[in-house]
Amino acid sequence: MSATESTPASVDAAGAVLIAEEIRNGRLREIEVAWPDHQGHPRGKRLNAEGFLARAAGQGFAFCNGALCWDVAGDLKDGLRLADWGTGFPDLFAVPDLDTFRWLPWRAGAGHVVADVVDHHRELIRTAPRTVLRRVVERLASLGYQAEVGVEIEFHLLDAEGRLPVTDGVHAYSLQKLNEFDPAFDAVLSGLRGFVELEGGNSEYGPGQAEVNLRHGAPIAAADDAARFKYATRELARRAGATATFMAKPFGDQAGNSMHLHVSLWRDGEPAFAPRDGSENDLMRRAIGGVLRHLPGIVLYGAPTVNSYKRFEPLSFAPTTATWGGDNRTVAIRSLVETPAATRIELRTGAADAQPHWAAAGLLAAVVAGLEAEGADPGDRGEGNLYGEGQPLPATLADGVRAARADEVITEILGEDAVHDYTALAQSEWETAILAVTDWDRERYLRLV
């Protein structure tokens, strides 16, 4: 069954039983129904718990389909396939995946669920980010494999005005420095427990910069958790008197914020990447080969803004070229050969400003392409400092858009309509940026040209 023909999660799911019980005992009074837009912004509604399950089992919760053509600032962009002025902007419907129910950390008596986006016929909207990822997961399943995805995300904690980091100095992994992130960092980690599957956090390579690792899981669940993590971190930090930013490069002279993705494949409950003679097996090499071959075309899905590309600097721990290697942080694709269950591929091109469902879909589409293609072997592992080696990655958002549109294989796997709309929004973002007259322009040119 294709993604566009699939139905959203059943209201008979185990989550429905929990929700019904919490409504009956009076603990649950309100439920946030959330769905991610193309920018990763949490869209949705706050709903009274009374009557929620009946509505969820019916049409769902209506909203204007213009929400699928908003840019990062919330401005409506025309010319998308399923949502533009020519459609009249009809209703779409958020149908909750009830197994995603979590208690909201900052409002007593409130819960939170993630929703699929469907049309009047209750069919999944093929351009919605969660549907795009589901389409790739189904394509991978047709080859006999399931994926596990792990997400690690960096962010900066700034003062309440969003100007200065909460600490100075660069002390990655410093517990002493991490204490200086409190009370905001403690408020974030404490609040996140039970809301997302959290492994832990540490200080990172910039002032006020932290990293959090989320527990690996099935791709849609992992992307849902990453999206909820960003939503909750911003709100928990705000309530603690700080600002959390996932901007890829908030300070020009400091490290940027990444979102690295780890992926392993499984078959019949067994790790399909299990090493052979202490190295990558044939399946893993084909997967790496697919990611390497299609890396320029998938960078956009993990680097969706003008600012994303300012991370890509030599000797910055962010990659600049299409390379792969072993446990080597100068590469774009890191092959981590460990125990059979822990052996995985890490993609290091993604920025923290990425939409998690799109980022995961892009990576898994390249894995699928490698498994389906002939001759997808990646060649020899790179060794040593690989900055300057290999094909350059897209250097600007415009380059990323061109590369994504040119990759017909990835476009077919993700869905042509979805790629059209996603790249149209990214192209619009680029055009907005290049028309903006900034302080940099004035300071550089006002008196000298």
Summary of the structure (lengths in Angstrom):
residues: 449
radius of gyration: 21.6
end to end distance: 61.0
largest distance: 71.5
contacts: 1591
relative contact order: 0.13
helix: 36%
strand: 24%
